[in-house]
Structure formats: C-alpha cells, structure tokens
Amino acid sequence: MTAAPLAFTTDRIGWEPWVEPLAEAELTEAHREALVDRARAASPYFRLLARDPGILHARTKTDLDIFHNADGGLPRAERELAATATSRHNGCVFCASVHARFAEHYGRRPDDVRRLLDEGVGARQDRLWRAIVDASVALAATPPALTGDHLDALRAAGLDDLAISDALHAAAFFNWANRLMLSLGEPTAPEAPVKE
Amino acid sequence: MSTDIIDRLAGVEPGSPLDRLRRRRPDAREHAQRGYLALFPQDTGSDTGGGGAGEVSLVERYAVAAFVAGLHRDPASARHYDDLLAAHAPGLAAVVSAEVEAATTTGPYGIYPEGPLAAESVPGPAHRVGDRAALGDRLAAALEHAHLLVFRPREADPEALRALARAGWSTTGVVTLSQLVSFLTFQIRIVAGLRLLRTAQKGTRP
C-alpha cells in the first residue's frame, strides 16, 4: 500500500477497510445476492458491507436506479456531477475520484470537472452545472439548506421536475455513500478494484 | 395514505404528480423502502433477512435514528423516529432528546490532514454524551459515532471504530450502525427535497 492521496483527484485510487470484511470464501448465497453484481465479491468494501446483506442489497438497488435509469430525466453526466459535488463538499476523496471520472466520461467536460475538484464547489461553472452544484451543496448541509430558490435555478437552467428529482436523488444518495466510505476505511494508491 | 415511509414523511399523496414522478424510478422508490424496513424491522423478533439483524437491538436502532433525525431538524422525520423510540423505550426518549438538544450544530465540517486540503479545514465540535449512565456504554458510543458521521464525516478514523469496539460493538454491528446513520442522511434529504418539490408544484412555495 502506498500513502493515501491527500488531494481530490480523478486518478484510479484504491480503498482499504479499517475493519475486517468477510473473506470471499465466507460469502453465502445470501451475501452474493446482496452484492447484486457478483463481481463485487472481489471488493473489500462490498465484502465488508455484506456483513449486513439486507441493507447492502437495498443500497445497491437504490444506487443503480438513481444513476442508471435512462427513462427520461437528468442526463447521466449531470447525475454524476451531483455525486461529485456532494463528495467534494463532504470531503470524500475516494467517492469524488470515481464519480468525477464518470462525469468527465459522460459529460466530455474534463476542465469543468477538474476545476470542481481543484478549486472546490465554488469554482466557476455554467448555468446548469452551477445550479446542480449549488443544490447538491445545500442538500448536503445538516440541517439541509435546500430552498425553493435552488429549485427555481434548476428549472431556469432547463430541468423539468423529473430531472430535478434525479439531481436531488443523486446528491442525497451520496450523503449515504460518502459516510460509509469515509468512516469504514480510507483511500489508498494505487487502484484496488472497488466502486462507490 | 401511502405505506411508503418517504411518501408519508414528505406528504406525497397516491396518484399525485409527485407520486407519478417517484414511480418513474421504481427501483429507487422500492429499495429506499426496503432499506428502511431492513434497518427498522416492524415487529420485535422479526428477521430482517440481514445477517446484522441480531447484532443491534431494535431499541438501539430507534434511539440512534431519533438522535440522527433530531440533528437534521426535519420535524416530520424527527417526530416519526421519536415516536418509535418512545413506543419501544419510553425512558430513553427524553434522554435522547436531551442529547439532540446538546449536540445540535450545522455541518458538514471537519479538519483535513496536513497537505493541500488543510486550508479547507473547518474545525468544529465533537459530541460527548451528557448522560452516559442513562444511555449505557453501547448507546453512548453509538450516539457519539452518529454525530461524527452526520456532521464531520471527513474526520472519521480507525480510532472511532476502536471506540465502538471498546463499547461492545462487533464488526457486523458497526456495519449496521454505519448503514443506519448513513441511510438516514439519505432518507431525510430525499424527504426534504420531495417536500420542497411538492410545495413548488402546488404553486404555494414559501
């Protein structure tokens, strides 16, 4: 293991748990079902969460629908932007690295993604990305600070209610994901196979 | 009234525009509900289908949830979990409510390690419970950990998990506790977002 990355990055970094995941050999059929994608048995993160398979299964199915359901709504790039902005604001270097790469890939706007990581959530963005970053940051606050003005800005940037709901779901989901990745282990370099 | 907990807390009526919108993402809707039921099995003794079900008691789950919902200051969510706790452990409800009172702040904040992010550090309080005797060691440690996760997740470290272990939390119990707190930070934000969307759709937004 190399030293943990100290700054936000789009590099493929790894993640290492602080407590013991289940061993691959210990995984029962119920555990494997909870992983949803069976290839995740290789990931220490998912094998750690597999200790409580009921909530892992719900977590994963919720995640997949929020980010992958392509029946209208917000484009994938902007869902990934909401995930990245939330992770940047909460301080999850690992989550931000994964979803910044997705945002880059789907949005083809690497400079805008880079600026979000380097300068933070206040970095200059166009109207749509500004509205999504601001709503994500407001929603990440405890207590949540999202207001009707954030929804108005999203609407003014061209989003309908389904797209706005998608943005809020992607941002809200990463409040869940960030806390698991931040509190059960830490990022490492180089890459280990895990995705959150 | 919908039996879906997010619908109930956000005031989403069956057949309303927001209900139809939620059903465009059927897996997210269904599994947010299943996650809730996995973490909060409705009847004592029922199996959640999860290996972690036995490691964290229902009362512990309700107490942590009432604390987390209280910290988010969402009245509908806070009332829901307060009521569950009061129904299952009447003596604990006031104790947890006092902890919420003492622990309330605004997040996220926290110190980054030495390095390029140190300039973004925002120092802030860690919560130490006031009434350890009334809560017991396990629950006291759980509330302190929940406060860390809610307000300063970037400060989480291996020592925080060791503190849970010293208070009697197994590794599987730690996973369930972490999921419960983290899931609630999602559920409460979905509720807040949908409620705001509903208000906007009615044209009566404040």
HADDOCK unambig.tbl for C-alpha pairs under 7 A between the chains (distance, minus, plus):
assign (segid A and resid 6 and name CA) (segid B and resid 115 and name CA) 6.22 0.50 0.50
assign (segid A and resid 6 and name CA) (segid B and resid 116 and name CA) 6.68 0.50 0.50
assign (segid A and resid 7 and name CA) (segid B and resid 116 and name CA) 6.03 0.50 0.50
assign (segid A and resid 7 and name CA) (segid B and resid 117 and name CA) 6.20 0.50 0.50
assign (segid A and resid 18 and name CA) (segid B and resid 158 and name CA) 5.97 0.50 0.50
assign (segid A and resid 19 and name CA) (segid B and resid 171 and name CA) 6.81 0.50 0.50
assign (segid A and resid 49 and name CA) (segid B and resid 175 and name CA) 6.32 0.50 0.50
assign (segid A and resid 51 and name CA) (segid B and resid 51 and name CA) 6.17 0.50 0.50
assign (segid A and resid 51 and name CA) (segid B and resid 52 and name CA) 6.31 0.50 0.50
assign (segid A and resid 51 and name CA) (segid B and resid 172 and name CA) 5.46 0.50 0.50
assign (segid A and resid 51 and name CA) (segid B and resid 175 and name CA) 6.92 0.50 0.50
assign (segid A and resid 52 and name CA) (segid B and resid 50 and name CA) 5.20 0.50 0.50
assign (segid A and resid 52 and name CA) (segid B and resid 51 and name CA) 5.06 0.50 0.50
assign (segid A and resid 52 and name CA) (segid B and resid 52 and name CA) 4.56 0.50 0.50
assign (segid A and resid 52 and name CA) (segid B and resid 172 and name CA) 6.79 0.50 0.50
assign (segid A and resid 52 and name CA) (segid B and resid 175 and name CA) 6.81 0.50 0.50
assign (segid A and resid 52 and name CA) (segid B and resid 176 and name CA) 6.16 0.50 0.50
assign (segid A and resid 53 and name CA) (segid B and resid 50 and name CA) 4.96 0.50 0.50
assign (segid A and resid 53 and name CA) (segid B and resid 51 and name CA) 6.24 0.50 0.50
assign (segid A and resid 54 and name CA) (segid B and resid 38 and name CA) 5.71 0.50 0.50
assign (segid A and resid 54 and name CA) (segid B and resid 48 and name CA) 6.73 0.50 0.50
assign (segid A and resid 54 and name CA) (segid B and resid 49 and name CA) 5.78 0.50 0.50
assign (segid A and resid 54 and name CA) (segid B and resid 50 and name CA) 4.36 0.50 0.50
assign (segid A and resid 55 and name CA) (segid B and resid 35 and name CA) 5.22 0.50 0.50
assign (segid A and resid 55 and name CA) (segid B and resid 38 and name CA) 5.84 0.50 0.50
assign (segid A and resid 55 and name CA) (segid B and resid 39 and name CA) 6.81 0.50 0.50
assign (segid A and resid 58 and name CA) (segid B and resid 31 and name CA) 4.85 0.50 0.50
assign (segid A and resid 58 and name CA) (segid B and resid 32 and name CA) 6.61 0.50 0.50
assign (segid A and resid 58 and name CA) (segid B and resid 34 and name CA) 6.06 0.50 0.50
assign (segid A and resid 58 and name CA) (segid B and resid 35 and name CA) 4.97 0.50 0.50
assign (segid A and resid 59 and name CA) (segid B and resid 35 and name CA) 6.85 0.50 0.50
assign (segid A and resid 61 and name CA) (segid B and resid 27 and name CA) 6.44 0.50 0.50
assign (segid A and resid 61 and name CA) (segid B and resid 28 and name CA) 6.74 0.50 0.50
assign (segid A and resid 61 and name CA) (segid B and resid 31 and name CA) 6.26 0.50 0.50
assign (segid A and resid 62 and name CA) (segid B and resid 27 and name CA) 6.14 0.50 0.50
assign (segid A and resid 62 and name CA) (segid B and resid 28 and name CA) 4.22 0.50 0.50
assign (segid A and resid 62 and name CA) (segid B and resid 31 and name CA) 5.48 0.50 0.50
assign (segid A and resid 62 and name CA) (segid B and resid 32 and name CA) 6.27 0.50 0.50
assign (segid A and resid 65 and name CA) (segid B and resid 25 and name CA) 6.42 0.50 0.50
assign (segid A and resid 65 and name CA) (segid B and resid 27 and name CA) 5.76 0.50 0.50
assign (segid A and resid 65 and name CA) (segid B and resid 28 and name CA) 5.40 0.50 0.50
assign (segid A and resid 66 and name CA) (segid B and resid 28 and name CA) 6.17 0.50 0.50
assign (segid A and resid 69 and name CA) (segid B and resid 25 and name CA) 7.00 0.50 0.50
assign (segid A and resid 90 and name CA) (segid B and resid 108 and name CA) 6.26 0.50 0.50
assign (segid A and resid 90 and name CA) (segid B and resid 154 and name CA) 6.75 0.50 0.50
assign (segid A and resid 91 and name CA) (segid B and resid 154 and name CA) 5.43 0.50 0.50
assign (segid A and resid 92 and name CA) (segid B and resid 154 and name CA) 6.83 0.50 0.50
assign (segid A and resid 139 and name CA) (segid B and resid 189 and name CA) 6.59 0.50 0.50
assign (segid A and resid 141 and name CA) (segid B and resid 107 and name CA) 5.51 0.50 0.50
assign (segid A and resid 141 and name CA) (segid B and resid 108 and name CA) 5.94 0.50 0.50
assign (segid A and resid 142 and name CA) (segid B and resid 72 and name CA) 5.61 0.50 0.50
assign (segid A and resid 142 and name CA) (segid B and resid 106 and name CA) 5.47 0.50 0.50
assign (segid A and resid 142 and name CA) (segid B and resid 107 and name CA) 4.95 0.50 0.50
assign (segid A and resid 142 and name CA) (segid B and resid 108 and name CA) 6.56 0.50 0.50
assign (segid A and resid 142 and name CA) (segid B and resid 151 and name CA) 6.92 0.50 0.50
assign (segid A and resid 143 and name CA) (segid B and resid 72 and name CA) 4.44 0.50 0.50
assign (segid A and resid 143 and name CA) (segid B and resid 73 and name CA) 6.03 0.50 0.50
assign (segid A and resid 143 and name CA) (segid B and resid 106 and name CA) 6.48 0.50 0.50
assign (segid A and resid 144 and name CA) (segid B and resid 189 and name CA) 6.76 0.50 0.50
assign (segid A and resid 148 and name CA) (segid B and resid 196 and name CA) 6.65 0.50 0.50
assign (segid A and resid 148 and name CA) (segid B and resid 205 and name CA) 6.68 0.50 0.50
assign (segid A and resid 162 and name CA) (segid B and resid 21 and name CA) 6.21 0.50 0.50
assign (segid A and resid 168 and name CA) (segid B and resid 193 and name CA) 6.52 0.50 0.50
assign (segid A and resid 169 and name CA) (segid B and resid 190 and name CA) 6.49 0.50 0.50
assign (segid A and resid 172 and name CA) (segid B and resid 186 and name CA) 5.02 0.50 0.50
assign (segid A and resid 172 and name CA) (segid B and resid 189 and name CA) 5.69 0.50 0.50
assign (segid A and resid 172 and name CA) (segid B and resid 190 and name CA) 6.26 0.50 0.50
assign (segid A and resid 173 and name CA) (segid B and resid 186 and name CA) 5.50 0.50 0.50
assign (segid A and resid 175 and name CA) (segid B and resid 182 and name CA) 6.95 0.50 0.50
assign (segid A and resid 175 and name CA) (segid B and resid 185 and name CA) 6.12 0.50 0.50
assign (segid A and resid 175 and name CA) (segid B and resid 186 and name CA) 5.84 0.50 0.50
assign (segid A and resid 176 and name CA) (segid B and resid 182 and name CA) 4.44 0.50 0.50
assign (segid A and resid 176 and name CA) (segid B and resid 183 and name CA) 5.32 0.50 0.50
assign (segid A and resid 176 and name CA) (segid B and resid 185 and name CA) 6.04 0.50 0.50
assign (segid A and resid 176 and name CA) (segid B and resid 186 and name CA) 5.33 0.50 0.50
assign (segid A and resid 179 and name CA) (segid B and resid 149 and name CA) 6.13 0.50 0.50
assign (segid A and resid 179 and name CA) (segid B and resid 153 and name CA) 5.91 0.50 0.50
assign (segid A and resid 179 and name CA) (segid B and resid 182 and name CA) 5.84 0.50 0.50
assign (segid A and resid 180 and name CA) (segid B and resid 178 and name CA) 6.52 0.50 0.50
assign (segid A and resid 180 and name CA) (segid B and resid 182 and name CA) 6.74 0.50 0.50
assign (segid A and resid 182 and name CA) (segid B and resid 153 and name CA) 6.23 0.50 0.50
assign (segid A and resid 182 and name CA) (segid B and resid 154 and name CA) 6.21 0.50 0.50
assign (segid A and resid 182 and name CA) (segid B and resid 156 and name CA) 6.31 0.50 0.50
assign (segid A and resid 183 and name CA) (segid B and resid 153 and name CA) 6.69 0.50 0.50
assign (segid A and resid 183 and name CA) (segid B and resid 156 and name CA) 4.97 0.50 0.50
assign (segid A and resid 183 and name CA) (segid B and resid 157 and name CA) 6.46 0.50 0.50
